[in-house]
Amino acid sequence: MVELFSKNLYEQARQSSKGNQLKFKFTKSDVRNILNNEPYYPEDIKRRVEKIIYEQMRKYMYLF
């Protein structure tokens, strides 16, 4: 059995489609602001994280 709170976003989305209510309440602007204010990671890493999160937001659009 797969837990609803999995480290794997695909598994969470799959469980959500079975009737569990999973919604994310953040925007691209929120992601951008968090990454811009993060002082420790280099810019190339922050841009990669941003790209990955945006792709996940696009892929699982119905969860936003």
PyMOL Python script that loads the backbone (N, CA, C, O; Angstrom):
from pymol import cmd

cmd.read_pdbstr("""\
ATOM      1  N   MET A   1       0.836  -1.188   0.000  1.00  0.00           N
ATOM      2  CA  MET A   1       0.000   0.000   0.000  1.00  0.00           C
ATOM      3  C   MET A   1       0.876   1.245   0.000  1.00  0.00           C
ATOM      4  O   MET A   1       1.862   1.315   0.734  1.00  0.00           O
ATOM      5  N   VAL A   2       0.526   2.204  -0.803  1.00  0.00           N
ATOM      6  CA  VAL A   2       1.287   3.447  -0.906  1.00  0.00           C
ATOM      7  C   VAL A   2       0.697   4.466   0.060  1.00  0.00           C
ATOM      8  O   VAL A   2      -0.519   4.642   0.138  1.00  0.00           O
ATOM      9  N   GLU A   3       1.573   5.125   0.785  1.00  0.00           N
ATOM     10  CA  GLU A   3       1.115   6.160   1.708  1.00  0.00           C
ATOM     11  C   GLU A   3       0.767   7.421   0.935  1.00  0.00           C
ATOM     12  O   GLU A   3       1.358   7.702  -0.108  1.00  0.00           O
ATOM     13  N   LEU A   4      -0.199   8.184   1.453  1.00  0.00           N
ATOM     14  CA  LEU A   4      -0.579   9.437   0.808  1.00  0.00           C
ATOM     15  C   LEU A   4       0.586  10.417   0.822  1.00  0.00           C
ATOM     16  O   LEU A   4       0.804  11.126  -0.160  1.00  0.00           O
ATOM     17  N   PHE A   5       1.340  10.469   1.919  1.00  0.00           N
ATOM     18  CA  PHE A   5       2.455  11.394   2.016  1.00  0.00           C
ATOM     19  C   PHE A   5       3.738  10.660   1.655  1.00  0.00           C
ATOM     20  O   PHE A   5       4.478  10.195   2.522  1.00  0.00           O
ATOM     21  N   SER A   6       3.973  10.571   0.386  1.00  0.00           N
ATOM     22  CA  SER A   6       5.141   9.890  -0.149  1.00  0.00           C
ATOM     23  C   SER A   6       6.165  10.928  -0.582  1.00  0.00           C
ATOM     24  O   SER A   6       5.811  12.073  -0.864  1.00  0.00           O
ATOM     25  N   LYS A   7       7.430  10.533  -0.637  1.00  0.00           N
ATOM     26  CA  LYS A   7       8.470  11.414  -1.157  1.00  0.00           C
ATOM     27  C   LYS A   7       8.340  11.555  -2.665  1.00  0.00           C
ATOM     28  O   LYS A   7       8.912  12.474  -3.253  1.00  0.00           O
ATOM     29  N   ASN A   8       7.605  10.669  -3.290  1.00  0.00           N
ATOM     30  CA  ASN A   8       7.439  10.645  -4.727  1.00  0.00           C
ATOM     31  C   ASN A   8       6.163  11.404  -5.105  1.00  0.00           C
ATOM     32  O   ASN A   8       5.061  10.985  -4.751  1.00  0.00           O
ATOM     33  N   LEU A   9       6.314  12.512  -5.818  1.00  0.00           N
ATOM     34  CA  LEU A   9       5.152  13.333  -6.182  1.00  0.00           C
ATOM     35  C   LEU A   9       4.177  12.553  -7.055  1.00  0.00           C
ATOM     36  O   LEU A   9       2.966  12.740  -6.943  1.00  0.00           O
ATOM     37  N   TYR A  10       4.688  11.677  -7.926  1.00  0.00           N
ATOM     38  CA  TYR A  10       3.808  10.865  -8.757  1.00  0.00           C
ATOM     39  C   TYR A  10       2.875  10.018  -7.901  1.00  0.00           C
ATOM     40  O   TYR A  10       1.680   9.931  -8.181  1.00  0.00           O
ATOM     41  N   GLU A  11       3.417   9.395  -6.864  1.00  0.00           N
ATOM     42  CA  GLU A  11       2.602   8.558  -5.980  1.00  0.00           C
ATOM     43  C   GLU A  11       1.562   9.402  -5.245  1.00  0.00           C
ATOM     44  O   GLU A  11       0.422   8.969  -5.078  1.00  0.00           O
ATOM     45  N   GLN A  12       1.940  10.593  -4.808  1.00  0.00           N
ATOM     46  CA  GLN A  12       0.980  11.475  -4.147  1.00  0.00           C
ATOM     47  C   GLN A  12      -0.134  11.853  -5.114  1.00  0.00           C
ATOM     48  O   GLN A  12      -1.308  11.853  -4.742  1.00  0.00           O
ATOM     49  N   ALA A  13       0.226  12.172  -6.346  1.00  0.00           N
ATOM     50  CA  ALA A  13      -0.778  12.548  -7.345  1.00  0.00           C
ATOM     51  C   ALA A  13      -1.707  11.376  -7.644  1.00  0.00           C
ATOM     52  O   ALA A  13      -2.916  11.553  -7.789  1.00  0.00           O
ATOM     53  N   ARG A  14      -1.137  10.188  -7.734  1.00  0.00           N
ATOM     54  CA  ARG A  14      -1.941   8.986  -8.003  1.00  0.00           C
ATOM     55  C   ARG A  14      -2.938   8.751  -6.877  1.00  0.00           C
ATOM     56  O   ARG A  14      -4.105   8.452  -7.131  1.00  0.00           O
ATOM     57  N   GLN A  15      -2.489   8.884  -5.649  1.00  0.00           N
ATOM     58  CA  GLN A  15      -3.379   8.717  -4.505  1.00  0.00           C
ATOM     59  C   GLN A  15      -4.457   9.799  -4.497  1.00  0.00           C
ATOM     60  O   GLN A  15      -5.611   9.538  -4.157  1.00  0.00           O
ATOM     61  N   SER A  16      -4.074  10.996  -4.870  1.00  0.00           N
ATOM     62  CA  SER A  16      -5.024  12.100  -4.910  1.00  0.00           C
ATOM     63  C   SER A  16      -6.142  11.817  -5.913  1.00  0.00           C
ATOM     64  O   SER A  16      -7.303  12.146  -5.670  1.00  0.00           O
ATOM     65  N   SER A  17      -5.785  11.211  -7.028  1.00  0.00           N
ATOM     66  CA  SER A  17      -6.790  10.929  -8.050  1.00  0.00           C
ATOM     67  C   SER A  17      -7.766   9.848  -7.598  1.00  0.00           C
ATOM     68  O   SER A  17      -8.795   9.639  -8.241  1.00  0.00           O
ATOM     69  N   LYS A  18      -7.460   9.166  -6.512  1.00  0.00           N
ATOM     70  CA  LYS A  18      -8.351   8.133  -5.975  1.00  0.00           C
ATOM     71  C   LYS A  18      -9.354   8.708  -4.987  1.00  0.00           C
ATOM     72  O   LYS A  18     -10.029   7.959  -4.281  1.00  0.00           O
ATOM     73  N   GLY A  19      -9.459  10.029  -4.930  1.00  0.00           N
ATOM     74  CA  GLY A  19     -10.456  10.637  -4.064  1.00  0.00           C
ATOM     75  C   GLY A  19      -9.880  11.406  -2.900  1.00  0.00           C
ATOM     76  O   GLY A  19     -10.599  12.176  -2.261  1.00  0.00           O
ATOM     77  N   ASN A  20      -8.617  11.225  -2.604  1.00  0.00           N
ATOM     78  CA  ASN A  20      -7.994  12.022  -1.552  1.00  0.00           C
ATOM     79  C   ASN A  20      -7.784  13.435  -2.070  1.00  0.00           C
ATOM     80  O   ASN A  20      -7.406  13.622  -3.226  1.00  0.00           O
ATOM     81  N   GLN A  21      -8.020  14.414  -1.241  1.00  0.00           N
ATOM     82  CA  GLN A  21      -7.926  15.807  -1.658  1.00  0.00           C
ATOM     83  C   GLN A  21      -6.516  16.344  -1.418  1.00  0.00           C
ATOM     84  O   GLN A  21      -6.155  16.679  -0.290  1.00  0.00           O
ATOM     85  N   LEU A  22      -5.737  16.422  -2.473  1.00  0.00           N
ATOM     86  CA  LEU A  22      -4.392  16.972  -2.397  1.00  0.00           C
ATOM     87  C   LEU A  22      -4.352  18.214  -3.271  1.00  0.00           C
ATOM     88  O   LEU A  22      -4.595  18.129  -4.475  1.00  0.00           O
ATOM     89  N   LYS A  23      -4.052  19.349  -2.694  1.00  0.00           N
ATOM     90  CA  LYS A  23      -3.935  20.605  -3.428  1.00  0.00           C
ATOM     91  C   LYS A  23      -2.727  21.351  -2.924  1.00  0.00           C
ATOM     92  O   LYS A  23      -2.436  21.357  -1.728  1.00  0.00           O
ATOM     93  N   PHE A  24      -2.020  21.984  -3.851  1.00  0.00           N
ATOM     94  CA  PHE A  24      -0.891  22.828  -3.492  1.00  0.00           C
ATOM     95  C   PHE A  24      -1.311  24.274  -3.659  1.00  0.00           C
ATOM     96  O   PHE A  24      -1.974  24.631  -4.634  1.00  0.00           O
ATOM     97  N   LYS A  25      -0.923  25.103  -2.705  1.00  0.00           N
ATOM     98  CA  LYS A  25      -1.339  26.509  -2.744  1.00  0.00           C
ATOM     99  C   LYS A  25      -0.121  27.420  -2.786  1.00  0.00           C
ATOM    100  O   LYS A  25       0.058  28.286  -1.930  1.00  0.00           O
ATOM    101  N   PHE A  26       0.705  27.210  -3.791  1.00  0.00           N
ATOM    102  CA  PHE A  26       1.804  28.132  -4.026  1.00  0.00           C
ATOM    103  C   PHE A  26       1.880  28.391  -5.527  1.00  0.00           C
ATOM    104  O   PHE A  26       1.388  27.606  -6.337  1.00  0.00           O
ATOM    105  N   THR A  27       2.498  29.491  -5.868  1.00  0.00           N
ATOM    106  CA  THR A  27       2.558  29.925  -7.259  1.00  0.00           C
ATOM    107  C   THR A  27       4.011  29.992  -7.719  1.00  0.00           C
ATOM    108  O   THR A  27       4.937  29.828  -6.925  1.00  0.00           O
ATOM    109  N   LYS A  28       4.188  30.232  -8.999  1.00  0.00           N
ATOM    110  CA  LYS A  28       5.535  30.422  -9.532  1.00  0.00           C
ATOM    111  C   LYS A  28       6.202  31.622  -8.860  1.00  0.00           C
ATOM    112  O   LYS A  28       7.409  31.622  -8.618  1.00  0.00           O
ATOM    113  N   SER A  29       5.422  32.611  -8.574  1.00  0.00           N
ATOM    114  CA  SER A  29       5.956  33.793  -7.890  1.00  0.00           C
ATOM    115  C   SER A  29       6.481  33.425  -6.499  1.00  0.00           C
ATOM    116  O   SER A  29       7.528  33.923  -6.084  1.00  0.00           O
ATOM    117  N   ASP A  30       5.773  32.572  -5.789  1.00  0.00           N
ATOM    118  CA  ASP A  30       6.234  32.110  -4.471  1.00  0.00           C
ATOM    119  C   ASP A  30       7.567  31.372  -4.590  1.00  0.00           C
ATOM    120  O   ASP A  30       8.481  31.591  -3.795  1.00  0.00           O
ATOM    121  N   VAL A  31       7.664  30.506  -5.580  1.00  0.00           N
ATOM    122  CA  VAL A  31       8.895  29.746  -5.799  1.00  0.00           C
ATOM    123  C   VAL A  31      10.041  30.705  -6.096  1.00  0.00           C
ATOM    124  O   VAL A  31      11.120  30.592  -5.514  1.00  0.00           O
ATOM    125  N   ARG A  32       9.805  31.645  -6.999  1.00  0.00           N
ATOM    126  CA  ARG A  32      10.819  32.620  -7.387  1.00  0.00           C
ATOM    127  C   ARG A  32      11.284  33.438  -6.183  1.00  0.00           C
ATOM    128  O   ARG A  32      12.484  33.645  -6.003  1.00  0.00           O
ATOM    129  N   ASN A  33      10.349  33.901  -5.362  1.00  0.00           N
ATOM    130  CA  ASN A  33      10.704  34.698  -4.183  1.00  0.00           C
ATOM    131  C   ASN A  33      11.536  33.903  -3.184  1.00  0.00           C
ATOM    132  O   ASN A  33      12.515  34.417  -2.643  1.00  0.00           O
ATOM    133  N   ILE A  34      11.159  32.674  -2.940  1.00  0.00           N
ATOM    134  CA  ILE A  34      11.917  31.827  -2.000  1.00  0.00           C
ATOM    135  C   ILE A  34      13.341  31.621  -2.507  1.00  0.00           C
ATOM    136  O   ILE A  34      14.303  31.752  -1.751  1.00  0.00           O
ATOM    137  N   LEU A  35      13.464  31.301  -3.784  1.00  0.00           N
ATOM    138  CA  LEU A  35      14.797  31.045  -4.335  1.00  0.00           C
ATOM    139  C   LEU A  35      15.643  32.319  -4.395  1.00  0.00           C
ATOM    140  O   LEU A  35      16.851  32.274  -4.160  1.00  0.00           O
ATOM    141  N   ASN A  36      15.022  33.435  -4.703  1.00  0.00           N
ATOM    142  CA  ASN A  36      15.772  34.700  -4.753  1.00  0.00           C
ATOM    143  C   ASN A  36      16.275  35.122  -3.379  1.00  0.00           C
ATOM    144  O   ASN A  36      17.304  35.791  -3.277  1.00  0.00           O
ATOM    145  N   ASN A  37      15.574  34.745  -2.335  1.00  0.00           N
ATOM    146  CA  ASN A  37      15.957  35.121  -0.970  1.00  0.00           C
ATOM    147  C   ASN A  37      16.822  34.077  -0.276  1.00  0.00           C
ATOM    148  O   ASN A  37      17.222  34.268   0.872  1.00  0.00           O
ATOM    149  N   GLU A  38      17.111  32.987  -0.954  1.00  0.00           N
ATOM    150  CA  GLU A  38      17.924  31.920  -0.383  1.00  0.00           C
ATOM    151  C   GLU A  38      19.400  32.297  -0.541  1.00  0.00           C
ATOM    152  O   GLU A  38      19.876  32.434  -1.668  1.00  0.00           O
ATOM    153  N   PRO A  39      20.136  32.469   0.569  1.00  0.00           N
ATOM    154  CA  PRO A  39      21.493  33.019   0.481  1.00  0.00           C
ATOM    155  C   PRO A  39      22.626  32.012   0.292  1.00  0.00           C
ATOM    156  O   PRO A  39      23.754  32.432   0.034  1.00  0.00           O
ATOM    157  N   TYR A  40      22.389  30.730   0.405  1.00  0.00           N
ATOM    158  CA  TYR A  40      23.485  29.773   0.480  1.00  0.00           C
ATOM    159  C   TYR A  40      23.813  29.035  -0.811  1.00  0.00           C
ATOM    160  O   TYR A  40      24.981  28.755  -1.081  1.00  0.00           O
ATOM    161  N   TYR A  41      22.807  28.717  -1.609  1.00  0.00           N
ATOM    162  CA  TYR A  41      23.062  27.934  -2.813  1.00  0.00           C
ATOM    163  C   TYR A  41      23.478  28.839  -3.974  1.00  0.00           C
ATOM    164  O   TYR A  41      23.026  29.981  -4.063  1.00  0.00           O
ATOM    165  N   PRO A  42      24.336  28.335  -4.862  1.00  0.00           N
ATOM    166  CA  PRO A  42      24.729  29.122  -6.036  1.00  0.00           C
ATOM    167  C   PRO A  42      23.546  29.297  -6.994  1.00  0.00           C
ATOM    168  O   PRO A  42      22.585  28.529  -6.971  1.00  0.00           O
ATOM    169  N   GLU A  43      23.645  30.317  -7.822  1.00  0.00           N
ATOM    170  CA  GLU A  43      22.545  30.649  -8.744  1.00  0.00           C
ATOM    171  C   GLU A  43      22.214  29.499  -9.694  1.00  0.00           C
ATOM    172  O   GLU A  43      21.039  29.269  -9.980  1.00  0.00           O
ATOM    173  N   ASP A  44      23.204  28.781 -10.183  1.00  0.00           N
ATOM    174  CA  ASP A  44      22.914  27.700 -11.126  1.00  0.00           C
ATOM    175  C   ASP A  44      22.084  26.595 -10.467  1.00  0.00           C
ATOM    176  O   ASP A  44      21.226  25.998 -11.118  1.00  0.00           O
ATOM    177  N   ILE A  45      22.327  26.323  -9.204  1.00  0.00           N
ATOM    178  CA  ILE A  45      21.544  25.317  -8.480  1.00  0.00           C
ATOM    179  C   ILE A  45      20.124  25.837  -8.263  1.00  0.00           C
ATOM    180  O   ILE A  45      19.158  25.097  -8.453  1.00  0.00           O
ATOM    181  N   LYS A  46      19.994  27.074  -7.877  1.00  0.00           N
ATOM    182  CA  LYS A  46      18.654  27.645  -7.650  1.00  0.00           C
ATOM    183  C   LYS A  46      17.841  27.673  -8.939  1.00  0.00           C
ATOM    184  O   LYS A  46      16.635  27.427  -8.903  1.00  0.00           O
ATOM    185  N   ARG A  47      18.468  27.967 -10.076  1.00  0.00           N
ATOM    186  CA  ARG A  47      17.744  27.976 -11.358  1.00  0.00           C
ATOM    187  C   ARG A  47      17.316  26.563 -11.737  1.00  0.00           C
ATOM    188  O   ARG A  47      16.243  26.367 -12.307  1.00  0.00           O
ATOM    189  N   ARG A  48      18.157  25.577 -11.421  1.00  0.00           N
ATOM    190  CA  ARG A  48      17.801  24.179 -11.708  1.00  0.00           C
ATOM    191  C   ARG A  48      16.606  23.747 -10.862  1.00  0.00           C
ATOM    192  O   ARG A  48      15.689  23.096 -11.363  1.00  0.00           O
ATOM    193  N   VAL A  49      16.619  24.107  -9.595  1.00  0.00           N
ATOM    194  CA  VAL A  49      15.490  23.797  -8.703  1.00  0.00           C
ATOM    195  C   VAL A  49      14.226  24.468  -9.226  1.00  0.00           C
ATOM    196  O   VAL A  49      13.163  23.850  -9.274  1.00  0.00           O
ATOM    197  N   GLU A  50      14.345  25.727  -9.615  1.00  0.00           N
ATOM    198  CA  GLU A  50      13.200  26.462 -10.157  1.00  0.00           C
ATOM    199  C   GLU A  50      12.637  25.748 -11.385  1.00  0.00           C
ATOM    200  O   GLU A  50      11.424  25.579 -11.507  1.00  0.00           O
ATOM    201  N   LYS A  51      13.512  25.334 -12.285  1.00  0.00           N
ATOM    202  CA  LYS A  51      13.082  24.642 -13.500  1.00  0.00           C
ATOM    203  C   LYS A  51      12.367  23.335 -13.168  1.00  0.00           C
ATOM    204  O   LYS A  51      11.336  23.022 -13.765  1.00  0.00           O
ATOM    205  N   ILE A  52      12.900  22.581 -12.232  1.00  0.00           N
ATOM    206  CA  ILE A  52      12.284  21.307 -11.839  1.00  0.00           C
ATOM    207  C   ILE A  52      10.913  21.534 -11.220  1.00  0.00           C
ATOM    208  O   ILE A  52       9.959  20.830 -11.552  1.00  0.00           O
ATOM    209  N   ILE A  53      10.807  22.502 -10.332  1.00  0.00           N
ATOM    210  CA  ILE A  53       9.513  22.773  -9.684  1.00  0.00           C
ATOM    211  C   ILE A  53       8.489  23.248 -10.710  1.00  0.00           C
ATOM    212  O   ILE A  53       7.335  22.820 -10.669  1.00  0.00           O
ATOM    213  N   TYR A  54       8.890  24.124 -11.626  1.00  0.00           N
ATOM    214  CA  TYR A  54       7.968  24.589 -12.662  1.00  0.00           C
ATOM    215  C   TYR A  54       7.489  23.435 -13.533  1.00  0.00           C
ATOM    216  O   TYR A  54       6.318  23.382 -13.908  1.00  0.00           O
ATOM    217  N   GLU A  55       8.384  22.519 -13.852  1.00  0.00           N
ATOM    218  CA  GLU A  55       8.001  21.361 -14.659  1.00  0.00           C
ATOM    219  C   GLU A  55       7.003  20.488 -13.905  1.00  0.00           C
ATOM    220  O   GLU A  55       6.048  19.987 -14.500  1.00  0.00           O
ATOM    221  N   GLN A  56       7.213  20.300 -12.607  1.00  0.00           N
ATOM    222  CA  GLN A  56       6.276  19.525 -11.795  1.00  0.00           C
ATOM    223  C   GLN A  56       4.917  20.239 -11.720  1.00  0.00           C
ATOM    224  O   GLN A  56       3.869  19.595 -11.760  1.00  0.00           O
ATOM    225  N   MET A  57       4.948  21.556 -11.611  1.00  0.00           N
ATOM    226  CA  MET A  57       3.691  22.322 -11.578  1.00  0.00           C
ATOM    227  C   MET A  57       2.933  22.163 -12.892  1.00  0.00           C
ATOM    228  O   MET A  57       1.707  22.051 -12.898  1.00  0.00           O
ATOM    229  N   ARG A  58       3.667  22.153 -14.005  1.00  0.00           N
ATOM    230  CA  ARG A  58       3.033  21.981 -15.308  1.00  0.00           C
ATOM    231  C   ARG A  58       2.481  20.562 -15.450  1.00  0.00           C
ATOM    232  O   ARG A  58       1.362  20.364 -15.922  1.00  0.00           O
ATOM    233  N   LYS A  59       3.273  19.590 -15.040  1.00  0.00           N
ATOM    234  CA  LYS A  59       2.873  18.190 -15.175  1.00  0.00           C
ATOM    235  C   LYS A  59       1.650  17.859 -14.323  1.00  0.00           C
ATOM    236  O   LYS A  59       0.778  17.105 -14.753  1.00  0.00           O
ATOM    237  N   TYR A  60       1.585  18.419 -13.124  1.00  0.00           N
ATOM    238  CA  TYR A  60       0.481  18.142 -12.199  1.00  0.00           C
ATOM    239  C   TYR A  60      -0.381  19.385 -11.995  1.00  0.00           C
ATOM    240  O   TYR A  60      -0.737  19.728 -10.868  1.00  0.00           O
ATOM    241  N   MET A  61      -0.707  20.046 -13.087  1.00  0.00           N
ATOM    242  CA  MET A  61      -1.455  21.292 -13.066  1.00  0.00           C
ATOM    243  C   MET A  61      -2.770  21.190 -12.278  1.00  0.00           C
ATOM    244  O   MET A  61      -3.182  22.146 -11.621  1.00  0.00           O
ATOM    245  N   TYR A  62      -3.407  20.048 -12.352  1.00  0.00           N
ATOM    246  CA  TYR A  62      -4.688  19.856 -11.676  1.00  0.00           C
ATOM    247  C   TYR A  62      -4.575  19.883 -10.155  1.00  0.00           C
ATOM    248  O   TYR A  62      -5.594  19.951  -9.466  1.00  0.00           O
ATOM    249  N   LEU A  63      -3.362  19.830  -9.620  1.00  0.00           N
ATOM    250  CA  LEU A  63      -3.177  19.870  -8.160  1.00  0.00           C
ATOM    251  C   LEU A  63      -2.972  21.288  -7.644  1.00  0.00           C
ATOM    252  O   LEU A  63      -2.841  21.501  -6.438  1.00  0.00           O
ATOM    253  N   PHE A  64      -2.945  22.262  -8.560  1.00  0.00           N
ATOM    254  CA  PHE A  64      -2.716  23.655  -8.146  1.00  0.00           C
ATOM    255  C   PHE A  64      -3.958  24.495  -8.334  1.00  0.00           C
ATOM    256  O   PHE A  64      -3.946  25.689  -8.038  1.00  0.00           O
TER     257      PHE A  64
END
""", "prot")
cmd.dss("prot")
cmd.show_as("cartoon", "prot")
cmd.util.cbc("prot")
cmd.orient("prot")
